[in-house]
Amino acid sequence: MEFFTVHAGTFQSNDIGTDATERSHRATRIKMGETFYPSIRRLAVVRPFGVSSAASLPQTFSDWADFLPCNVVDRIDENNVEVDIFLSFSQTYEASPNTLSSINTIIDKFNAKSTENEISWSKCFRNIFAIEANILADDDLYLPNQARRNMMWVNGPNRQFSAAVRSITGGDFGKYDAMFLMEGDCMPMKKYWLDSLLEEAEGSFLEHGPFAILGSKYDGDSWDRFRDSLPLSLQHHINGNAVYNVSHPLFLDLLDQLESESDTPY
């Protein structure tokens, strides 16, 4: 996976250690006194979805059975980053009974125990929460082919992203260090992908210092038919599927700017 990093400030660790007997993403740590700590102690994995994608969301979790997020067998609870899942709906569950049914399917699967023939992916996570962005249906827009003529073409995902960050950092769920936005069409291609993600984030932190955003440039093909008609800034935009340092001043400034410019083309 190719990553970009947005950094601000510098970092100096007292000591960096490796221990081959521990899980890979725990191989490098920061030493504070006699205790080693990872840069990310709590991670929120956010799965955003809307009305049109609610029915297909449960299947994306079923696919995790083939590509387990973490190495459950070697899992040592006291050495692991605490990871929670947030199911983020763009509108409200009350107004969308069918959506609520899909979410309950995922939550039931999360609560199901592992069987003799299948290890549950839920063992890689501590909790699962359902949150909502409460966007009005008329404002819940994602129309990339109208990017040049409709300044609100991406209003839905922008407002949903902002609402998810505010929910996660608001204190109702405790304090998180980072958030990984994992859209419905972001599919794992190998097992232990969550371990690899945490290892990448830890390595970037130790090599470059605290990052604001860790991810990559958009490299998909869904816009190929009309890519040339899009502004250059959009053609080379940051992929939303990324790790966000939710306490970093630069990221929080960018979030404030996103919210303040919600009714503008920027």
Disulfide bonds with the S-S distance in Angstrom:
Cys70-Cys124 2.15
